[in-house]
Amino acid sequence: MSSFDVLIVGIGGQGTILASNVIGEACLVEGIAVRGVETHGMAQRGGSVESHVRIGGVHGPLIPPGRADLMIALDLLEGVRYLHYLKTGGSIVANDQTVVPTPVYTQKLPMPAREELLGSLGEKGLFLIDAAALAAEAGNPIVQNVVMLGAASRYLPLKESSLKEAVARSVPAKTLDLNLKAFDLGRNAVRSE
């Protein structure tokens, strides 16, 4: 059986790892094999973070370049940085936001314009979402990652109910309603194709 490979990319503090944990937990709810791994600078808030999640299949946890079925990009610049992982015909659910990296300030490096980033990502298979606005509508900007997960749920080979159960298992009980609202707002932003 081949796996459905999901690459989640962002920067430290955006909730990339929570998003990958939710997908993994949803796989456990459904009894589907899952393998995953994260690479990140542990104490580096603002540093690049990537999470590999392989739903089904028996291969190792790392997705080879050119094999990801879906990329969830919590930041446009990180989406461009990891684009080589996406397979031909793969899909990208991207947050229409970019956090300016520190070297732009410290080393006076140029920052690509939004249009350049979107041009690099291409149009085919790309769905942009304003996660900040939807998270604010849900009640707290911190749930942007769950908004993105809800949007990506339309592309994942997992049941909506399993993903919601996984959210419930993965977030503090006092934030459950907020997170489920964020998930629904993200999911409703992407209509079935």
C-alpha positions in Angstrom: 0.0 0.0 0.0 1.4 3.4 -0.8 1.1 6.2 1.7 -0.6 9.6 1.4 2.2 12.0 2.3 1.6 15.3 4.0 4.3 17.9 4.6 3.4 20.6 7.1 5.7 23.6 7.0 5.9 26.8 9.0 8.0 28.6 11.6 8.5 28.0 15.3 5.4 29.1 17.2 2.9 28.6 14.4 1.7 25.2 15.6 3.1 23.0 12.9 3.8 20.2 15.3 0.3 20.3 16.8 -1.1 20.1 13.3 0.9 17.0 12.5 0.0 15.4 15.9 -3.7 15.9 15.1 -3.3 14.2 11.8 -1.4 11.3 13.4 -4.0 11.0 16.1 -6.8 10.9 13.5 -5.0 8.0 11.9 -5.0 6.2 15.2 -8.8 6.9 15.6 -9.3 5.2 12.2 -6.8 2.4 12.8 -4.6 3.6 9.9 -0.9 3.1 10.1 1.0 6.4 10.3 4.6 7.5 10.5 5.9 11.0 11.0 8.8 13.1 12.1 9.5 16.8 12.7 12.6 18.7 12.1 13.0 22.0 13.9 15.3 24.1 16.0 14.0 23.2 19.4 14.3 26.6 21.1 14.2 28.6 18.0 10.9 30.5 17.9 10.7 31.8 14.4 13.0 29.1 13.0 11.9 26.8 10.1 9.8 23.8 11.1 8.8 20.9 8.9 6.6 17.9 9.8 6.4 14.8 7.7 3.3 12.7 8.1 2.9 9.5 6.0 -0.7 8.2 6.2 -0.8 4.4 5.5 2.1 2.6 3.9 5.1 1.0 5.4 7.9 3.3 4.4 10.1 5.3 6.8 8.8 8.6 8.3 10.7 11.0 6.0 9.0 12.0 2.7 11.4 12.0 -0.2 11.6 15.1 -2.3 9.0 15.1 -5.1 6.6 12.7 -3.2 4.3 14.8 -1.0 0.7 14.6 -2.0 -0.2 17.6 0.1 1.7 20.5 1.6 0.1 22.6 4.4 2.1 25.8 4.5 1.5 28.0 7.5 3.7 30.6 5.9 4.1 31.4 2.2 7.9 31.7 2.4 8.2 28.3 4.0 5.9 26.9 1.4 8.3 28.1 -1.3 11.3 26.8 0.7 9.9 23.3 0.8 8.1 23.2 -2.6 10.6 20.6 -4.0 8.9 18.0 -1.7 5.6 18.3 -3.5 4.9 15.8 -6.2 3.6 16.7 -9.7 -0.1 17.1 -9.3 0.1 17.6 -5.5 -1.9 20.1 -3.6 -0.9 23.1 -1.5 -3.1 24.6 1.2 -1.2 27.8 2.1 -1.8 30.5 4.7 -1.8 33.9 2.9 0.8 35.3 5.3 4.5 35.6 5.6 6.5 36.3 8.7 9.6 38.3 7.8 12.7 36.2 8.7 15.3 37.7 11.0 18.1 37.7 8.4 16.1 40.3 6.4 16.7 42.6 9.3 20.1 41.5 10.6 21.8 40.8 7.3 19.8 43.3 5.3 18.7 40.6 2.9 15.8 41.3 0.4 12.4 40.0 1.3 10.4 38.5 -1.7 7.1 40.2 -2.4 3.9 38.3 -1.9 3.4 38.2 -5.7 6.9 36.6 -6.1 6.1 33.9 -3.5 2.7 33.1 -5.1 4.4 33.0 -8.5 6.9 30.5 -7.2 4.1 28.3 -5.7 2.2 28.3 -8.9 -1.6 28.3 -9.3 -2.3 24.7 -10.0 -3.2 22.8 -6.9 -2.9 25.9 -4.7 -5.5 27.0 -2.3 -4.8 30.2 -0.3 -6.6 30.8 3.0 -6.6 33.9 5.2 -6.1 31.9 8.4 -5.5 35.0 10.5 -9.0 36.4 9.7 -10.7 33.1 10.2 -8.9 32.5 13.5 -9.9 36.0 14.7 -13.5 35.1 13.7 -13.2 31.9 15.8 -12.1 34.0 18.7 -8.3 33.9 19.0 -5.5 34.3 16.5 -3.5 31.5 18.1 -5.7 28.9 16.3 -4.5 29.7 12.8 -2.9 26.2 12.6 -6.3 24.5 13.3 -8.0 26.7 10.7 -5.3 25.5 8.3 -5.9 21.9 9.3 -9.7 22.3 8.7 -9.0 23.7 5.3 -6.6 20.9 4.5 -9.1 18.3 5.8 -10.8 18.5 2.4 -7.7 17.0 0.8 -6.8 14.4 3.5 -7.9 10.7 3.2 -9.4 10.9 6.7 -12.9 11.4 8.0 -13.9 14.8 9.3 -15.2 13.2 12.5 -11.8 11.5 13.1 -10.0 14.8 12.7 -12.3 16.5 15.1 -11.9 13.7 17.6 -8.1 14.1 17.2 -8.4 17.8 17.8 -10.3 17.0 21.0 -7.6 14.6 22.2 -4.8 17.1 21.3 -5.8 20.5 22.7 -6.6 21.6 26.3 -10.2 21.0 27.2 -10.8 24.7 27.9 -9.9 25.5 24.3 -11.8 22.7 22.6 -14.8 24.8 21.5 -12.5 27.5 20.1 -10.4 24.9 18.2 -13.4 23.1 16.8 -14.9 26.4 15.6 -11.5 27.2 13.9 -11.5 23.8 12.3 -15.0 24.3 10.9 -14.2 27.8 9.6 -11.2 26.5 7.8 -13.1 23.5 6.4 -15.9 25.6 5.2 -13.5 28.0 3.5 -12.6 25.2 1.1 -15.5 23.7 -0.8 -15.4 20.1 -2.1 -14.1 20.1 -5.6 
